[in-house]
């Protein structure tokens, strides 16, 4: 009887993964088709945290809509807000004071480090290592304290505004950032000892979740997901904004095309971000933190687009203005959506036990995908 029903289709098993909230990654539902333990297809089902943010923005002013992007990729809140204000400033043809530009980049790069550190701990925990998660929160907490002192909050800061930043830096900012730089440099060897050089971790990630150079481009991947496949995609290098073209840093590229290559990109990016912070922390210009703007902002009629490099890749804001106080249409280009679309390509032919490693290597934040 068993021999009679063992056809290819009948041997397939369709299972649901999610939509529970797995650790810090968000509410994601995957419909997975398996043949034994081999993955044949992965179909993401989205919408569990969809809040219609783009539609909400049409009833918000050009100052108000910025805060909604903090709630999308909440681990890149500063960077998302930065992209929004750049788009508004492009429409207003507004010159931002040098001091504000430097402060923005400092906040962006500290945010990138905090995001990558949290990802490092969560990725290791996905693969069964609990200890790194606590190490990650130890360093991230230092950055959060620095943010809280200047911005008043720790996660969704709402610090960027059209023309500059909301408040000037706290008097302790430079001192505490210097302390963090020293601390983080001393802790990175621990990260590599615990995870990077761990034989079990390497076995779980090398050759797992292969994404070729051509496929990364085809699926529109960006950030470490693309750079792990050798695709040059760093917006800070390709389309420099603020004063990134005046800074010395490298675009981190790896060519392994697997989960370990994507891991290496993020580990190297943390050092590059730390280098940017070091270059700027003692060279913050004096002067204003805000350009003068009208209390009620009206963008001229037209279409405006800006892009930045968030912790997960290219984040873009597209505004269509009819000349009023609120946008006619806003569209967000979030990196997670395109990166997730490549999961099926990465997973086909791999084992179900390796799926969590592939997902972890993409560093998914689900509200960034659902919006």
C-alpha positions as CSV (number, residue, x, y, z in Angstrom):
1,X,0.0,0.0,0.0
2,X,2.8,2.5,0.9
3,X,4.6,1.8,-2.4
4,X,1.4,2.6,-4.4
5,X,1.1,6.2,-3.0
6,X,4.7,7.3,-3.2
7,X,4.4,9.6,-6.1
8,X,6.3,12.9,-6.2
9,X,3.2,15.1,-5.5
10,X,1.9,12.8,-2.8
11,X,5.3,12.9,-1.0
12,X,5.2,16.6,-0.8
13,X,4.3,18.1,2.6
14,X,3.1,21.7,3.0
15,X,3.7,23.2,6.4
16,X,3.1,26.6,7.9
17,X,5.8,28.5,9.8
18,X,4.4,31.4,11.7
19,X,2.8,33.8,12.0
20,X,4.1,33.7,15.6
21,X,6.6,36.4,16.7
22,X,10.0,34.6,16.5
23,X,12.3,36.5,18.8
24,X,12.9,40.0,17.4
25,X,12.2,39.3,13.8
26,X,8.5,40.2,13.7
27,X,5.3,38.5,12.6
28,X,6.1,36.5,9.4
29,X,4.1,33.6,7.9
30,X,5.8,31.2,5.6
31,X,4.1,28.5,3.6
32,X,6.8,25.9,2.9
33,X,6.5,22.9,0.6
34,X,8.8,20.1,1.6
35,X,9.9,16.8,0.1
36,X,11.2,14.9,3.1
37,X,13.5,17.5,4.7
38,X,14.3,19.2,1.4
39,X,12.7,22.6,0.7
40,X,10.9,22.8,-2.7
41,X,9.2,26.2,-2.2
42,X,8.9,29.0,0.3
43,X,6.0,31.4,0.0
44,X,6.0,34.4,2.4
45,X,2.5,35.6,3.4
46,X,2.6,39.2,4.6
47,X,0.2,41.7,6.1
48,X,0.0,40.8,9.8
49,X,1.4,44.1,11.0
50,X,0.3,46.2,8.0
51,X,-0.8,49.6,9.2
52,X,-1.3,51.4,5.9
53,X,1.5,53.9,6.7
54,X,1.7,55.2,3.2
55,X,-2.0,56.1,3.2
56,X,-1.7,57.7,6.7
57,X,1.0,60.0,5.4
58,X,-1.4,61.6,2.9
59,X,-3.2,63.2,5.8
60,X,-0.1,64.2,7.7
61,X,2.0,67.4,7.2
62,X,5.6,67.3,6.0
63,X,6.8,67.5,9.5
64,X,4.4,64.9,10.9
65,X,4.8,62.1,8.4
66,X,8.5,61.7,9.2
67,X,7.8,60.0,12.5
68,X,5.8,57.1,10.9
69,X,9.1,55.7,9.3
70,X,10.5,55.2,12.8
71,X,7.8,52.6,13.3
72,X,8.7,50.7,10.1
73,X,12.4,49.6,10.5
74,X,12.5,50.5,14.2
75,X,16.2,49.5,14.3
76,X,17.1,52.1,11.7
77,X,14.8,54.8,13.0
78,X,17.3,57.7,12.7
79,X,18.3,56.6,9.1
80,X,14.7,56.3,7.9
81,X,13.9,59.7,9.3
82,X,17.0,61.1,7.6
83,X,15.7,59.9,4.2
84,X,12.4,61.6,4.8
85,X,13.9,65.0,5.7
86,X,16.3,64.8,2.7
87,X,13.3,64.4,0.4
88,X,11.5,67.3,1.9
89,X,14.7,69.5,1.8
90,X,15.1,68.5,-1.8
91,X,11.7,69.9,-2.5
92,X,12.3,73.1,-0.6
93,X,15.9,73.4,-2.0
94,X,17.0,73.9,1.6
95,X,20.6,74.1,2.7
96,X,21.3,72.3,6.0
97,X,23.9,73.8,8.4
98,X,27.2,71.8,8.5
99,X,26.8,71.1,12.3
100,X,23.4,69.5,11.6
101,X,24.8,67.4,8.8
102,X,27.6,66.0,11.0
103,X,25.2,65.3,13.9
104,X,22.9,63.4,11.5
105,X,25.7,61.2,10.2
106,X,26.9,60.5,13.7
107,X,23.4,59.4,14.7
108,X,23.0,57.3,11.6
109,X,26.3,55.4,12.1
110,X,25.6,54.8,15.8
111,X,22.2,53.5,14.8
112,X,23.9,51.2,12.2
113,X,26.2,49.7,14.8
114,X,23.4,49.2,17.3
115,X,21.3,47.5,14.6
116,X,24.1,45.2,13.5
117,X,25.0,44.3,17.1
118,X,21.4,43.3,17.8
119,X,21.3,41.3,14.6
120,X,24.6,39.5,15.6
121,X,23.1,38.4,18.9
122,X,19.8,37.4,17.4
123,X,21.4,35.5,14.5
124,X,23.5,33.5,16.9
125,X,20.5,32.8,19.0
126,X,18.5,31.6,16.0
127,X,21.2,29.0,15.6
128,X,21.1,27.9,19.2
129,X,23.7,30.1,20.9
130,X,22.1,32.0,23.8
131,X,25.2,33.8,25.3
132,X,26.0,36.2,22.3
133,X,22.5,37.7,22.7
134,X,23.4,39.1,26.1
135,X,26.7,40.3,24.9
136,X,25.0,42.2,22.1
137,X,22.5,43.9,24.4
138,X,25.4,44.9,26.6
139,X,26.9,47.1,23.9
140,X,23.6,48.2,22.4
141,X,22.5,49.5,25.7
142,X,25.4,51.9,25.8
143,X,24.4,53.3,22.4
144,X,20.8,53.6,23.6
145,X,21.9,55.5,26.6
146,X,23.7,58.0,24.4
147,X,20.7,58.4,22.2
148,X,18.4,58.8,25.1
149,X,20.5,61.6,26.6
150,X,20.3,63.7,23.4
151,X,17.0,62.7,21.8
152,X,14.9,61.9,24.9
153,X,14.1,58.3,23.8
154,X,15.9,55.1,22.9
155,X,14.3,53.5,19.9
156,X,12.0,55.7,17.8
157,X,13.7,59.0,18.3
158,X,12.0,61.5,15.9
159,X,15.1,63.5,16.1
160,X,15.6,64.5,12.4
161,X,13.5,67.4,11.1
162,X,13.4,69.4,7.8
163,X,16.3,71.8,8.0
164,X,18.4,70.0,10.7
165,X,17.9,68.3,14.0
166,X,15.4,68.8,16.8
167,X,17.9,69.5,19.6
168,X,21.6,70.1,20.0
169,X,23.9,67.4,21.3
170,X,24.0,66.8,25.0
171,X,27.2,68.1,26.7
172,X,28.2,64.5,27.6
173,X,27.7,63.3,24.0
174,X,31.4,63.4,22.8
175,X,32.7,62.0,26.0
176,X,30.3,59.1,26.0
177,X,30.9,58.3,22.3
178,X,34.6,58.2,23.0
179,X,34.0,55.7,25.8
180,X,31.8,53.6,23.6
181,X,34.5,53.5,20.8
182,X,37.0,52.3,23.3
183,X,34.6,49.7,24.7
184,X,33.4,48.4,21.4
185,X,36.9,47.9,20.1
186,X,37.7,45.8,23.1
187,X,34.6,43.7,22.7
188,X,34.8,42.8,19.0
189,X,37.4,40.1,19.6
190,X,34.9,38.4,21.9
191,X,32.3,38.5,19.1
192,X,34.7,36.7,16.7
193,X,35.8,34.2,19.4
194,X,32.2,33.4,20.4
195,X,30.6,33.2,16.9
196,X,32.7,34.0,13.8
197,X,35.4,31.5,14.5
198,X,33.0,28.9,16.0
199,X,33.2,25.7,14.0
200,X,29.6,24.8,14.5
201,X,28.5,28.3,13.4
202,X,30.6,28.1,10.3
203,X,29.1,24.7,9.5
204,X,25.6,26.1,9.9
205,X,26.2,29.1,7.6
206,X,28.8,28.3,4.9
207,X,27.3,27.1,1.7
208,X,23.8,27.7,3.2
209,X,21.3,30.1,1.5
210,X,23.3,30.6,-1.7
211,X,22.3,33.8,-3.6
212,X,24.3,34.4,-6.8
213,X,25.5,37.8,-8.0
214,X,22.9,37.7,-10.8
215,X,20.1,36.6,-8.5
216,X,20.8,39.3,-6.0
217,X,20.5,41.9,-8.7
218,X,17.4,40.2,-10.2
219,X,15.5,40.3,-6.9
220,X,16.4,43.9,-6.2
221,X,18.4,43.0,-3.1
222,X,20.4,45.7,-1.3
223,X,22.5,46.2,1.8
224,X,24.5,43.3,3.2
225,X,22.1,40.8,1.5
226,X,23.4,42.1,-1.9
227,X,27.0,42.9,-0.8
228,X,27.4,39.3,0.5
229,X,27.0,38.3,-3.2
230,X,29.5,40.8,-4.4
231,X,27.0,43.4,-5.6
232,X,28.1,47.0,-5.0
233,X,25.1,48.7,-3.5
234,X,26.1,51.1,-0.8
235,X,24.1,54.3,-1.3
236,X,26.7,56.2,0.8
237,X,29.2,55.4,-1.9
238,X,27.1,55.3,-5.1
239,X,24.9,58.3,-4.4
240,X,26.5,60.2,-1.5
241,X,24.3,62.4,0.7
242,X,25.2,65.0,3.3
243,X,29.0,64.8,3.7
244,X,29.6,61.1,3.1
245,X,31.7,61.9,0.1
246,X,34.2,63.7,2.4
247,X,34.7,60.7,4.7
248,X,37.1,57.8,4.4
249,X,35.4,54.4,4.6
250,X,35.2,51.3,2.5
251,X,32.2,49.5,1.0
252,X,32.2,46.0,2.5
253,X,31.9,43.3,-0.2
254,X,32.1,39.5,0.2
255,X,31.9,37.0,-2.6
256,X,30.8,33.8,-0.9
257,X,27.2,34.4,-1.8
258,X,26.1,32.4,1.3
259,X,24.8,33.1,4.8
260,X,28.4,33.4,6.2
261,X,29.3,36.0,3.6
262,X,26.3,38.1,4.6
263,X,27.5,37.7,8.2
264,X,31.0,38.9,7.4
265,X,29.7,42.0,5.6
266,X,27.8,43.1,8.7
267,X,30.8,42.4,11.0
268,X,33.0,44.5,8.7
269,X,30.4,47.3,8.4
270,X,30.4,47.8,12.1
271,X,34.1,48.6,12.0
272,X,33.6,51.0,9.1
273,X,30.8,52.7,10.9
274,X,33.0,53.0,14.0
275,X,35.7,54.6,11.8
276,X,33.2,57.2,10.5
277,X,32.2,58.0,14.0
278,X,35.9,58.4,15.0
279,X,36.5,60.8,12.0
280,X,33.6,63.1,13.0
281,X,33.3,63.0,16.8
282,X,36.1,65.5,17.4
283,X,35.3,67.5,14.3
284,X,31.7,68.7,14.9
285,X,31.4,72.2,13.4
286,X,30.0,75.0,15.6
287,X,26.9,76.9,14.4
288,X,23.2,76.4,14.0
289,X,21.5,73.0,14.2
290,X,18.5,74.1,12.1
291,X,18.0,76.0,8.9
292,X,15.1,78.5,9.0
293,X,11.9,77.1,7.7
294,X,8.3,78.3,7.8
295,X,6.1,76.9,10.5
296,X,3.8,75.4,7.9
297,X,5.8,73.6,5.1
298,X,4.5,73.5,1.6
299,X,6.4,71.6,-1.1
300,X,6.2,73.0,-4.6
301,X,4.1,70.9,-7.1
302,X,6.2,68.0,-8.4
303,X,7.8,64.7,-7.6
304,X,10.8,64.2,-5.3
305,X,12.8,61.1,-4.4
306,X,15.7,60.5,-1.9
307,X,17.5,57.4,-0.8
308,X,19.8,56.4,2.0
309,X,21.7,53.4,3.2
310,X,19.9,51.9,6.2
311,X,21.2,49.0,8.3
312,X,19.3,46.6,6.0
313,X,19.9,48.3,2.6
314,X,18.4,51.0,0.3
315,X,15.6,52.9,1.9
316,X,13.8,55.3,-0.5
317,X,11.1,58.0,-0.1
318,X,9.1,59.1,-3.1
319,X,6.8,62.2,-2.6
320,X,4.2,63.5,-5.1
321,X,3.2,67.0,-4.1
322,X,0.3,69.1,-5.4
323,X,1.7,72.2,-3.7
324,X,-0.3,71.8,-0.5
325,X,0.6,71.2,3.2
326,X,0.2,67.4,2.9
327,X,1.6,65.0,0.3
328,X,-0.7,63.8,-2.5
329,X,1.1,60.5,-2.5
330,X,4.0,58.9,-0.6
331,X,5.8,55.7,-1.5
332,X,8.4,54.0,0.6
333,X,11.0,51.7,-0.9
334,X,12.0,49.5,2.0
335,X,15.0,47.1,1.8
336,X,13.4,44.2,3.6
337,X,10.6,43.6,1.0
338,X,13.1,43.0,-1.8
339,X,15.5,41.0,0.4
340,X,12.7,38.7,1.6
341,X,11.6,38.0,-2.0
342,X,14.9,36.3,-2.6
343,X,14.3,33.8,0.3
344,X,12.6,31.3,-2.0
345,X,15.5,31.3,-4.4
346,X,18.0,30.8,-1.5
347,X,16.0,28.0,0.1
348,X,15.1,25.7,-2.8
349,X,17.0,22.4,-2.5
350,X,18.2,23.2,1.0
351,X,17.2,21.5,4.2
352,X,14.4,22.8,6.4
353,X,16.8,22.9,9.4
354,X,18.9,25.5,7.6
355,X,15.9,27.9,6.9
356,X,16.3,29.8,10.1
357,X,20.0,30.5,9.2
358,X,19.0,31.9,5.8
359,X,16.3,34.1,7.3
360,X,18.6,35.3,10.0
361,X,21.3,36.2,7.5
362,X,18.8,38.6,5.7
363,X,18.2,40.5,9.0
364,X,14.4,40.9,8.4
365,X,12.4,43.5,10.3
366,X,8.8,42.7,9.4
367,X,7.1,46.1,9.9
368,X,9.6,47.4,7.4
369,X,8.2,44.9,4.9
370,X,4.5,45.2,5.7
371,X,4.3,48.9,6.3
